[in-house]
Amino acid sequence: MSLETQQSLDESFMREALAQADLAEEKGEVPVGAVVVIDSEIVATGYNLSICNHDPTAHAELIAVRDAAARIENYRLIDATVYVTLEPCPMCAGMLVHARVKRLVYGAADYKTGACGSVYDIACSDKLNHVIDITPNVLADECADKISSFFKKRREQKKHAKKSA
């Protein structure tokens, strides 16, 4: 596959992950979305549900990978590419390594908790038994803007609530 074709596919699947992030935002969740792709087909999707489910593990990529594993009936996703709008945290990076995900494509870097190159590098650690091929910064501006605008709205709502009180 040519580099241009791969970039086009990556952007297309990242747009699907952004659509999942929109679903999270509609529920008041931090807008992060993920899709799992095998053989150029989406096999599972997910979006953040930590707030709604009262579950600190309910991150977009974890939900999508769980669904994909159930659908293919294998906890190892050796041929899968995971697309996620925000760089995975340490928990999710560890899960991706354990699932033996072949490739990770993410949008925005997370300079506070990113574990795929920004703060930590769990997904590429040679100390672990699996290394993931990572493509960062796909539609990075769109992904970062979605999260930034969400938190900006939240700050404005809190500010307005304080004035009203």
C-alpha positions as CSV (number, residue, x, y, z in Angstrom):
1,M,0.0,0.0,0.0
2,S,1.3,3.4,-0.9
3,L,2.1,6.0,1.8
4,E,-0.6,8.3,0.3
5,T,-3.2,5.5,0.4
6,Q,-2.3,4.7,4.0
7,Q,-2.5,8.4,5.0
8,S,-5.9,8.6,3.4
9,L,-7.2,5.5,5.1
10,D,-5.8,6.8,8.5
11,E,-7.6,10.1,8.1
12,S,-10.8,8.3,7.1
13,F,-10.8,6.0,10.2
14,M,-9.8,8.9,12.4
15,R,-12.9,10.8,11.2
16,E,-14.9,7.8,12.4
17,A,-13.1,8.0,15.8
18,L,-14.0,11.7,15.9
19,A,-17.6,10.8,15.3
20,Q,-17.4,8.5,18.3
21,A,-15.9,11.4,20.3
22,D,-19.0,13.4,19.4
23,L,-21.2,10.7,20.9
24,A,-19.2,11.0,24.1
25,E,-19.5,14.7,24.2
26,E,-23.3,14.5,23.8
27,K,-23.4,12.5,27.0
28,G,-21.2,15.0,28.9
29,E,-18.1,12.8,28.6
30,V,-14.6,13.9,27.7
31,P,-14.8,13.7,23.9
32,V,-12.5,10.8,23.0
33,G,-13.4,8.2,20.5
34,A,-11.9,5.0,19.1
35,V,-12.3,2.5,16.3
36,V,-10.7,-0.9,15.8
37,V,-9.9,-1.9,12.3
38,I,-9.0,-5.3,10.9
39,D,-8.5,-5.9,7.2
40,S,-9.6,-2.3,6.4
41,E,-13.0,-2.8,8.1
42,I,-14.2,-1.3,11.4
43,V,-14.9,-4.2,13.7
44,A,-15.6,-2.2,16.9
45,T,-16.1,1.4,18.1
46,G,-16.0,3.0,21.5
47,Y,-16.1,6.4,23.2
48,N,-15.4,7.6,26.8
49,L,-18.0,6.5,29.3
50,S,-16.2,6.9,32.6
51,I,-18.5,9.5,33.9
52,C,-21.8,7.9,32.8
53,N,-20.7,4.4,33.9
54,H,-18.9,5.6,37.1
55,D,-16.0,3.5,35.8
56,P,-12.5,4.9,35.7
57,T,-11.6,2.2,33.1
58,A,-14.3,3.1,30.6
59,H,-11.9,4.8,28.2
60,A,-12.8,4.9,24.5
61,E,-10.0,2.5,23.3
62,L,-10.6,0.0,26.1
63,I,-14.3,-0.2,25.2
64,A,-13.5,-0.6,21.5
65,V,-10.9,-3.2,22.1
66,R,-13.1,-5.2,24.5
67,D,-15.9,-5.2,21.8
68,A,-13.4,-6.2,19.0
69,A,-12.0,-9.1,21.1
70,A,-15.5,-10.4,21.8
71,R,-16.5,-10.1,18.1
72,I,-13.5,-12.0,16.8
73,E,-13.5,-14.3,19.8
74,N,-9.9,-13.8,20.7
75,Y,-8.3,-11.5,23.3
76,R,-5.3,-11.0,21.0
77,L,-5.8,-8.5,18.2
78,I,-2.6,-9.2,16.3
79,D,-3.9,-7.8,13.0
80,A,-5.7,-4.8,14.4
81,T,-5.2,-1.1,14.1
82,V,-6.7,1.0,16.8
83,Y,-7.5,4.6,16.0
84,V,-8.1,7.0,18.9
85,T,-8.5,10.7,19.0
86,L,-6.2,11.2,22.0
87,E,-2.9,9.5,22.8
88,P,-3.6,6.6,25.2
89,C,-2.9,6.9,28.9
90,P,-0.7,4.3,30.7
91,M,-3.7,2.0,31.5
92,C,-4.8,2.0,27.9
93,A,-1.3,1.7,26.4
94,G,-0.7,-1.3,28.7
95,M,-4.0,-2.9,27.5
96,L,-3.0,-2.4,23.9
97,V,0.3,-4.1,24.5
98,H,-1.4,-7.0,26.2
99,A,-3.9,-7.3,23.4
100,R,-1.0,-7.5,21.0
101,V,-2.5,-4.7,18.8
102,K,-0.4,-4.4,15.7
103,R,-0.7,-0.6,15.1
104,L,-1.9,2.4,17.0
105,V,-2.9,5.7,15.2
106,Y,-3.8,8.6,17.4
107,G,-4.8,12.2,16.9
108,A,-3.8,14.6,19.6
109,A,-0.8,14.1,21.9
110,D,-1.5,14.1,25.6
111,Y,1.3,16.0,27.4
112,K,-0.1,15.2,30.8
113,T,-0.7,11.5,30.7
114,G,0.2,10.2,27.3
115,A,1.9,6.8,27.3
116,C,2.7,6.4,23.6
117,G,5.6,8.8,23.4
118,S,4.6,12.1,25.0
119,V,5.1,11.5,28.7
120,Y,5.7,7.7,28.8
121,D,6.5,5.2,26.1
122,I,4.8,2.1,27.2
123,A,3.6,1.0,23.8
124,C,7.1,1.0,22.4
125,S,9.1,-0.2,25.4
126,D,11.6,-2.9,24.6
127,K,11.2,-4.1,28.2
128,L,7.7,-5.5,27.3
129,N,6.9,-8.6,25.2
130,H,5.2,-6.6,22.4
131,V,5.9,-3.4,20.7
132,I,3.2,-1.5,18.8
133,D,3.8,0.4,15.6
134,I,2.6,4.0,16.3
135,T,1.5,6.7,13.9
136,P,0.9,9.9,15.9
137,N,-0.7,13.2,15.0
138,V,-3.4,12.1,12.4
139,L,-5.9,15.0,12.3
140,A,-4.1,16.2,15.4
141,D,-5.5,19.8,15.2
142,E,-9.1,18.6,14.9
143,C,-8.7,16.1,17.7
144,A,-7.0,18.6,20.0
145,D,-9.6,21.3,19.2
146,K,-12.4,19.0,20.1
147,I,-10.9,18.3,23.6
148,S,-9.8,21.9,24.2
149,S,-13.3,23.3,23.3
150,F,-14.9,20.8,25.6
151,F,-12.9,21.9,28.6
152,K,-13.2,25.5,27.7
153,K,-17.0,25.1,27.7
154,R,-16.8,23.3,31.0
155,R,-14.7,26.1,32.6
156,E,-17.2,28.7,31.3
157,Q,-20.1,26.7,32.8
158,K,-18.4,26.5,36.2
159,K,-17.6,30.2,36.0
160,H,-21.3,31.0,35.2
161,A,-22.5,28.7,37.9
162,K,-20.3,30.5,40.5
163,K,-21.7,33.9,39.4
164,S,-25.3,32.6,39.6
165,A,-24.8,31.2,43.1
